[in-house]
Amino acid sequence: MDKIKDFEVCVFEGKRSWYELLLASVFFSIFIYVLILLFYNTYFELTLIGFLKRLAATITIGSFSFVKGLQFSATKNMLIDLDTNTIVSRYIVGPFTYDSKTIATEFEYVSFFKNKDDSFGSNLWYKVNRHFKMYTFENEESVRKFSIEIAKKLNIDLLDATEKGNSKWIDKTDL
């Protein structure tokens, strides 16, 4: 596992709120209950058709519960190594981690924009027209502060694309 101190830029999403963790535990509990019910009924069920019906229900309900549990409990951390231009997205669920690495040739700029659902996003652009989706925020001030910090740390340009069709480059001296 990569050590955090080896990376020059580390962005931590933070912890989940108590109600998100409560919902995650409910969904994971449903998932475990459905699995136990399947094993119990498999042991006592003698017909193949009954087993197949329970298996289909387990796959449907179990996969839905497992995915929802992950959505409510997973956090994402972003680590950027400037020496190798590597972006590591680290997804964390409890003690388990999954790293997804993206290698960029050279970082060009950071942009922040408004999404269709009235949230705001931030992208890190590299190569000619490739980008890495970083985070989604609820308000413009949060995404602006985040993008400014990333642009400062990476020493790259910053693009304000919150107004569709009216993108503006933000001067680094104003930061």
Disulfide bonds with the S-S distance in Angstrom:
none
